[in-house]
Amino acid sequence: MREWTGVFRRGLSLENPLTMLMIGLCPTLAVSTKVEGAFFMGVAVIFVLTMSVVLVSSLRLYVPEQVRIPVFIVIVASFVTIVDLSMKAFLPDVYIFLGVWIPLIVTNCIILGRAEAFAYHNKVSLSAADGLGMGAGFSIVIVTLGLIRELFGSGEIVFLGARLLSFPEWYRAPNVLLLFPGAFIVFGFMVAAAKWYNLRTGTRMVQTSAHCTIEEGGR
Amino acid sequence: MARVPSTPARMVGTVFVTCLVAASALAATYMLTRDRIAEQEAAAERLALQSVLSGADAFTLAEELLPAAAEAAGDVPVTAVYRATTATGEGAGWGVRLSPRGYAGPVQVVVGLDRDGLVSGVSIITHNETPGLGTKILTEPGWMDQFTGWDGADIAASARGFDNIAGATKSAVAIRNGVTAAGAVYAEVLAGQTEGVQAP
């Protein structure tokens, strides 16, 4: 159990895919203009990532090494298509906003990266912890980025049609936050904050830990 | 436990079985969501039609007119023609859905034309234009309204007064091409129709 929580927590802080490993940035910067989009992107990634790594992990002993990548891609693509169709059916507005970024989860490095680096070498329960932790880490960062950008960039936060927060009339929202430069600037501060936090808590990122740390089974 | 040895037969078998299972899972999801998705798309389309033809209450697909309309529109693909009717079954105009080519792929628009062939509104359903630049066609205040009142019977004359947007040149021209093509469709096909009579 301690091992499980350890793996889960690594995804949140020490090996956070966005602020520490710096992978999967493309959709993050693109869809974080709205909290709503960022939130459902996070949910989609948690679902696809956890399901994919659990499946990859449970099949890991039966998938020959030479064909592992095609098998991973098929698994990931299937879950992404399931998300794609369900979102189109039940959340059409969010689907239109996220647009091409939902299908592009297939090529998101976080998912294939975790399947290859972790799930293919570790048992199912730990892989699930890794998937959930990485997914949660991704979601926390993307939603925070979305909160900052939407609140300061457009002056209000609208979630599924309901206005949660808004600035008074006199606030003139700087457009730059909603454009890409704004995304990079805000994200830069978030990376700095994450690194500072990790330094403060006395934990340092181990460069090699992006690869498998808990080796189990063949090779 | 050791991983299975890699023999050619195993490799082929693994990939084959994976694809088979994945395909069935996707087929099942597709079956479950198909009706819901069709419903949502129909609702979105109705909303777009309603916004360009506010006076109409019902829209029926005029499939028999589509081949002639596609011919009249020239280079711009026409994907649907709707006959708009009021609650009493009277003809209220036409909705033409086209997909002119924008800067980054087709821009799906619905152009509404009233009974006299005047453009009553233009609505964008989907697009892939560059955020912040091409999307000015959606965000520029009042820009879309310039098309209202363009005369379908003589669309070339109306199009001379077209006002472009700096930074969104290609996207704006795409909309103009869509409206112009819709005008051509009206002049060559729709104007001669005794609209409303055939409506159910």
Interface residues (C-beta under 8 A of the other chain):
Chain A: R60 L61 Y62 V63 P64 E65 Q66 V67 P70 V71 V74 I75 A77 S78 T81 I82 L85 S86 K88 A89 F90 P92 I96 G99 V100 L179 G217 G218 R219
Chain B: M1 A2 R3 V4 P5 S6 T7 R10 M11 T14 V15 T18 C19 A22 A25 L26 T29 Y30 T33 R36 I37 Q40 A44 T126 N128 P131 G132
